[in-house]
Amino acid sequence: LKHFRDYLMNQQEKDQGEEAFSDQEQTVGEQLVYLKKWVSTKHAFLFRLSNQTVQIVFYDQTEVLLTPDERYVTYVDKKRTKSTFYLNDELVGSSPEIAKRLKYAKEILEQLQLQSS
């Protein structure tokens, strides 16, 4: 956990110029999203959140976020530029970088599903 904390602290320092988490209060009925499970792999950290969102942070500082309804994918490139696509969008397939990371994410999620069965 110390490694995870240090990693997040380093990310926070890098993102100081960007807007970070806001300190807005939770509204009534709105549930707090929290980390349910995390896994470290050869190429990335995988996080599963309580709202079923999956975030994969690759060691090259790129990220993939998958929404629980499997309709959207958000990709953060090495320059920290964030792009969101429909999962079946042609833009996703036209980018080899995104396609490679989505393929890896699928493989890891399938392995985790098999392990939990």
C-alpha positions as CSV (number, residue, x, y, z in Angstrom):
1,L,0.0,0.0,0.0
2,K,2.9,2.3,0.6
3,H,4.0,1.9,-3.0
4,F,0.4,2.7,-4.1
5,R,0.3,5.8,-1.9
6,D,3.7,7.0,-3.2
7,Y,2.5,6.5,-6.8
8,L,-0.6,8.6,-6.2
9,M,1.3,11.3,-4.5
10,N,3.7,11.5,-7.5
11,Q,0.7,11.7,-9.8
12,Q,-0.8,14.5,-7.8
13,E,2.4,16.5,-7.9
14,K,2.5,16.1,-11.7
15,D,-1.0,17.2,-12.0
16,Q,-0.8,20.3,-9.8
17,G,-1.5,22.6,-12.8
18,E,-4.6,20.6,-13.7
19,E,-7.9,20.8,-11.8
20,A,-7.9,18.0,-9.2
21,F,-10.6,16.6,-7.0
22,S,-13.1,19.2,-5.8
23,D,-14.1,19.4,-2.1
24,Q,-17.8,19.6,-2.9
25,E,-20.1,18.0,-0.4
26,Q,-22.0,14.8,-1.3
27,T,-25.7,15.5,-2.0
28,V,-28.4,13.4,-0.3
29,G,-28.7,10.0,-1.9
30,E,-25.4,10.3,-3.8
31,Q,-23.1,7.5,-2.9
32,L,-19.4,8.0,-2.3
33,V,-17.3,6.1,-4.9
34,Y,-14.4,4.1,-3.4
35,L,-11.7,1.7,-4.5
36,K,-13.0,-1.9,-4.3
37,K,-10.1,-3.8,-5.7
38,W,-6.7,-3.1,-7.3
39,V,-4.2,-5.3,-9.1
40,S,-0.7,-4.7,-10.1
41,T,0.4,-6.4,-13.4
42,K,3.5,-6.4,-15.6
43,H,2.4,-3.3,-17.5
44,A,-0.2,-1.5,-15.4
45,F,-2.3,-1.0,-12.2
46,L,-5.9,-2.0,-12.5
47,F,-8.5,-0.3,-10.2
48,R,-12.1,-1.4,-9.9
49,L,-14.3,1.2,-8.2
50,S,-17.5,0.7,-6.2
51,N,-19.5,2.2,-9.1
52,Q,-18.2,-0.6,-11.4
53,T,-15.9,1.8,-13.3
54,V,-12.5,0.2,-14.2
55,Q,-9.4,2.3,-14.5
56,I,-6.1,0.9,-15.9
57,V,-3.1,3.1,-15.3
58,F,-0.2,1.9,-17.5
59,Y,3.4,2.4,-16.4
60,D,4.0,4.7,-19.4
61,Q,1.5,7.1,-17.8
62,T,-1.4,6.4,-20.2
63,E,-4.7,5.5,-18.8
64,V,-7.9,3.7,-19.9
65,L,-11.2,4.2,-18.0
66,L,-14.2,1.9,-18.8
67,T,-17.7,2.9,-17.7
68,P,-19.8,0.3,-16.0
69,D,-22.4,0.2,-18.8
70,E,-19.5,-0.6,-21.3
71,R,-20.6,2.2,-23.6
72,Y,-17.7,4.6,-23.2
73,V,-13.9,4.4,-23.0
74,T,-11.8,7.3,-21.8
75,Y,-8.2,7.4,-22.9
76,V,-5.5,9.6,-21.4
77,D,-2.4,9.7,-23.5
78,K,1.3,10.3,-22.5
79,K,0.7,14.1,-22.9
80,R,-2.2,13.8,-20.4
81,T,-4.7,14.6,-23.1
82,K,-8.1,13.0,-22.2
83,S,-10.4,11.7,-24.9
84,T,-13.7,9.9,-24.5
85,F,-15.2,7.6,-27.2
86,Y,-18.1,5.3,-27.6
87,L,-16.6,1.9,-27.2
88,N,-17.6,0.9,-30.7
89,D,-16.5,4.2,-32.2
90,E,-14.3,4.0,-35.2
91,L,-11.9,6.4,-33.6
92,V,-11.0,3.8,-31.0
93,G,-10.2,1.2,-33.7
94,S,-8.2,3.7,-35.8
95,S,-5.7,4.4,-33.0
96,P,-3.2,1.5,-32.5
97,E,-2.2,2.9,-29.1
98,I,-5.8,2.8,-27.8
99,A,-6.5,-0.5,-29.4
100,K,-3.4,-2.1,-27.9
101,R,-4.3,-0.9,-24.4
102,L,-7.9,-2.0,-24.7
103,K,-6.8,-5.4,-25.8
104,Y,-4.5,-5.7,-22.7
105,A,-7.3,-4.4,-20.5
106,K,-9.7,-7.1,-21.9
107,E,-7.0,-9.8,-21.3
108,I,-6.5,-8.7,-17.7
109,L,-10.2,-8.5,-16.9
110,E,-10.8,-12.0,-18.4
111,Q,-8.0,-13.4,-16.3
112,L,-9.5,-11.8,-13.1
113,Q,-12.9,-13.1,-14.0
114,L,-11.5,-16.6,-14.4
115,Q,-9.7,-16.4,-11.1
116,S,-12.8,-15.3,-9.2
117,S,-14.9,-18.1,-10.7
